[in-house]
């Protein structure tokens, strides 16, 4: 065999469909989430009989299939009937009632939104939605700045199922009692995948994404082992994709364990690169949180002042919120106790990777 025989030619690729490694890719089946999808479907089922559906809060840590499972149910719903309107909104950017109503207009193909107030636009949305039944999913619901849109939906839409997805079950506990009582929420926890399930998910994506037999077994085992350690499938998908890119860059016909090791190194490099874009005061707060992960925000502010921080509490809160939105840290509301509601702040060891 010649020295170049083991190298890829210019028109060759190890990838068959790299889109299959995107986290939002919709596989034909969503493995290991059949029971959860069934419970979601039970909440929607009354709509098929022109009755009001049940509302549900789906919660669990990131990277465990909450969004993929819900979108798969919505896709099946679209294929099953035209009598139920399916709507999916990610509230990371659509985080106010006005933005959500604009998004509803857009998904219902109503374009004449200019110079119209929220109430006027919702009255138009209401008429369209009430012609049929509707399933509305709000992903990352904990990012919303107000809940007026829920009041509107609960009071003015006749037959609906509202699905809300969050990493934090505690978010729902803080809602106004009037909303909580009207929602009558069911709760569905998505638990972390166990190691065999993670291996199964990654192996399934391999079938869609890569040319057969390009992965050396020990290389895939290393990628799966690292993903199982972290417990986040998104990280595993990134490792698979980046390993393939690294192998292609060296014109290899095989993805080897050294490609996986280099891909794993890039995870921490991306974290460093992202933190390098922070301003000095933001980095100061991040370092403080890293060294005191799991503390209450009030305690962190005390440490901040003791170490020379000059901002007032509101300024400190805004910096914590910025770091949370950009996935450097996580925050979780904690109810009860002598101090009432407080926020627990934790350092995220694996920052969100923009590539997936």
ZAMARGU-4260 file (C-alpha; in steps of 0.2 Angstrom, whole numbers, plus 5000, padded with zeros to 4 digits):
<rodrens>
0) 5000/5000/5000 | 5007/5017/4995 | 5009/5031/5008 | 4994/5041/5001 | 4982/5026/5000
5) 4976/5029/5018 | 4972/5047/5015 | 4956/5055/5010 | 4955/5062/4993 | 4949/5080/4990
10) 4931/5075/4986 | 4929/5062/5000 | 4922/5064/5018 | 4920/5054/5033 | 4903/5062/5036
15) 4888/5056/5028 | 4876/5069/5036 | 4885/5081/5049 | 4868/5089/5053 | 4864/5073/5063
20) 4876/5078/5076 | 4867/5094/5079 | 4857/5093/5096 | 4841/5099/5088 | 4842/5085/5075
25) 4826/5075/5075 | 4830/5056/5074 | 4816/5044/5068 | 4815/5038/5086 | 4820/5046/5103
30) 4828/5032/5112 | 4825/5029/5131 | 4812/5043/5132 | 4797/5032/5127 | 4788/5033/5144
35) 4791/5052/5145 | 4784/5055/5128 | 4769/5044/5132 | 4765/5055/5147 | 4766/5071/5136
40) 4754/5063/5124 | 4742/5059/5138 | 4741/5077/5142 | 4737/5081/5124 | 4724/5067/5121
45) 4709/5076/5128 | 4711/5089/5113 | 4706/5075/5101 | 4689/5075/5109 | 4687/5094/5109
50) 4690/5095/5127 | 4703/5105/5137 | 4720/5097/5138 | 4731/5095/5153 | 4746/5107/5156
55) 4763/5100/5161 | 4780/5106/5167 | 4795/5096/5161 | 4810/5098/5171 | 4828/5090/5173
60) 4846/5095/5170 | 4852/5101/5153 | 4857/5089/5139 | 4845/5074/5143 | 4833/5075/5129
65) 4819/5086/5136 | 4817/5097/5120 | 4820/5083/5108 | 4807/5072/5116 | 4794/5086/5116
70) 4798/5092/5098 | 4796/5073/5093 | 4779/5073/5100 | 4774/5089/5092 | 4780/5082/5075
75) 4769/5066/5077 | 4755/5078/5082 | 4757/5087/5065 | 4757/5071/5056 | 4741/5064/5065
80) 4729/5078/5064 | 4725/5096/5056 | 4713/5100/5070 | 4726/5104/5083 | 4738/5118/5081
85) 4756/5114/5087 | 4767/5129/5092 | 4784/5129/5099 | 4793/5144/5106 | 4810/5146/5114
90) 4809/5159/5127 | 4828/5162/5128 | 4825/5177/5116 | 4806/5178/5116 | 4806/5182/5134
95) 4792/5195/5136 | 4774/5194/5133 | 4775/5206/5118 | 4789/5196/5110 | 4779/5180/5113
100) 4763/5187/5105 | 4773/5193/5090 | 4780/5175/5088 | 4763/5168/5089 | 4757/5180/5075
105) 4772/5174/5065 | 4768/5156/5067 | 4750/5159/5063 | 4756/5169/5047 | 4749/5185/5053
110) 4761/5199/5046 | 4752/5215/5050 | 4760/5218/5067 | 4767/5235/5065 | 4761/5248/5077
115) 4749/5236/5086 | 4749/5234/5105 | 4750/5218/5113 | 4732/5216/5118 | 4727/5220/5100
120) 4738/5207/5093 | 4733/5194/5105 | 4714/5197/5101 | 4719/5192/5083 | 4729/5177/5089
125) 4715/5172/5100 | 4702/5171/5086 | 4714/5160/5076 | 4718/5148/5090 | 4700/5146/5096
130) 4695/5140/5079 | 4704/5123/5084 | 4713/5116/5098 | 4731/5121/5102 | 4747/5114/5110
135) 4759/5127/5115 | 4777/5123/5121 | 4787/5136/5130 | 4805/5130/5131 | 4817/5137/5144
140) 4802/5145/5152 | 4812/5151/5167 | 4820/5164/5155 | 4804/5174/5154 | 4803/5191/5162
145) 4784/5192/5164 | 4769/5179/5164 | 4756/5190/5157 | 4755/5179/5142 | 4750/5164/5153
150) 4736/5174/5160 | 4730/5178/5142 | 4731/5160/5136 | 4723/5153/5152 | 4708/5165/5151
155) 4705/5167/5133 | 4710/5151/5124 | 4697/5138/5125 | 4705/5121/5122 | 4724/5120/5125
160) 4738/5110/5132 | 4753/5121/5138 | 4770/5113/5139 | 4784/5121/5149 | 4802/5115/5149
165) 4814/5121/5162 | 4830/5114/5170 | 4823/5120/5187 | 4807/5113/5195 | 4808/5126/5208
170) 4804/5139/5195 | 4786/5134/5195 | 4784/5135/5214 | 4787/5154/5213 | 4773/5157/5201
175) 4758/5168/5207 | 4746/5157/5216 | 4732/5162/5204 | 4742/5156/5189 | 4747/5140/5198
180) 4729/5135/5202 | 4723/5139/5184 | 4737/5129/5176 | 4734/5114/5187 | 4751/5108/5182
185) 4757/5090/5180 | 4776/5088/5183 | 4787/5076/5173 | 4805/5074/5177 | 4818/5069/5165
190) 4832/5060/5174 | 4850/5059/5167 | 4854/5046/5155 | 4864/5031/5162 | 4880/5026/5153
195) 4873/5012/5143 | 4859/5024/5137 | 4872/5037/5132 | 4882/5024/5122 | 4866/5019/5113
200) 4861/5037/5109 | 4879/5041/5102 | 4880/5025/5092 | 4863/5029/5085 | 4869/5046/5079
205) 4884/5038/5071 | 4873/5029/5059 | 4866/5045/5053 | 4881/5056/5053 | 4896/5046/5047
210) 4901/5034/5033 | 4900/5016/5040 | 4916/5009/5048 | 4926/5025/5049 | 4926/5025/5068
215) 4939/5014/5076 | 4931/5005/5091 | 4943/5011/5104 | 4940/5029/5098 | 4921/5028/5100
220) 4923/5020/5117 | 4934/5035/5123 | 4921/5047/5116 | 4907/5038/5125 | 4916/5036/5141
225) 4920/5055/5142 | 4902/5059/5138 | 4896/5047/5152 | 4907/5056/5164 | 4900/5073/5160
230) 4882/5066/5158 | 4877/5078/5144 | 4873/5071/5127 | 4877/5088/5119 | 4895/5086/5124
235) 4896/5069/5117 | 4889/5075/5100 | 4902/5089/5100 | 4916/5076/5103 | 4909/5065/5089
240) 4908/5080/5077 | 4925/5088/5081 | 4934/5071/5081 | 4928/5069/5063 | 4934/5086/5058
245) 4951/5083/5066 | 4953/5066/5057 | 4947/5074/5040 | 4960/5089/5043 | 4974/5076/5043
250) 4966/5067/5028 | 4963/5051/5038 | 4951/5038/5032 | 4948/5033/5050 | 4944/5042/5066
255) 4957/5037/5079 | 4958/5038/5098 | 4970/5053/5096 | 4957/5063/5086 | 4945/5060/5101
260) 4958/5065/5114 | 4961/5081/5104 | 4942/5085/5103 | 4941/5083/5122 | 4955/5095/5124
265) 4945/5108/5114 | 4931/5107/5126 | 4941/5116/5139 | 4949/5127/5126 | 4932/5134/5121
270) 4929/5137/5139 | 4945/5147/5141 | 4941/5156/5124 | 4924/5161/5130 | 4930/5167/5147
275) 4943/5178/5138 | 4929/5189/5131 | 4923/5194/5148 | 4926/5211/5155 | 4937/5212/5170
280) 4923/5215/5182 | 4913/5200/5174 | 4928/5189/5176 | 4930/5195/5194 | 4912/5189/5198
285) 4915/5173/5189 | 4931/5169/5198 | 4922/5173/5214 | 4908/5161/5210 | 4920/5147/5204
290) 4928/5148/5221 | 4911/5148/5231 | 4900/5137/5220 | 4883/5133/5227 | 4882/5148/5239
295) 4867/5160/5240 | 4868/5175/5230 | 4867/5186/5246 | 4883/5178/5253 | 4892/5179/5236
300) 4888/5198/5236 | 4896/5199/5254 | 4912/5190/5248 | 4911/5202/5233 | 4912/5218/5244
305) 4925/5210/5255 | 4936/5207/5240 | 4935/5225/5234 | 4920/5224/5223 | 4912/5242/5220
310) 4895/5238/5213 | 4879/5240/5222 | 4869/5224/5225 | 4858/5227/5209 | 4874/5229/5198
315) 4880/5213/5206 | 4864/5204/5202 | 4865/5210/5184 | 4882/5203/5182 | 4876/5186/5189
320) 4861/5186/5177 | 4873/5190/5162 | 4884/5175/5167 | 4869/5164/5169 | 4862/5168/5152
325) 4879/5165/5144 | 4880/5148/5153 | 4896/5151/5163 | 4885/5148/5179 | 4868/5141/5184
330) 4856/5149/5196 | 4842/5140/5205 | 4828/5148/5216 | 4827/5140/5233 | 4810/5142/5242
335) 4807/5143/5261 | 4818/5144/5276 | 4820/5159/5287 | 4826/5170/5273 | 4812/5166/5261
340) 4816/5164/5243 | 4834/5165/5238 | 4845/5161/5223 | 4859/5147/5223 | 4873/5151/5211
345) 4884/5137/5204 | 4899/5137/5193 | 4897/5127/5177 | 4912/5116/5173 | 4907/5114/5155
350) 4901/5130/5147 | 4888/5129/5133 | 4897/5125/5117 | 4891/5136/5103 | 4895/5123/5090
355) 4880/5113/5095
</rodrens>
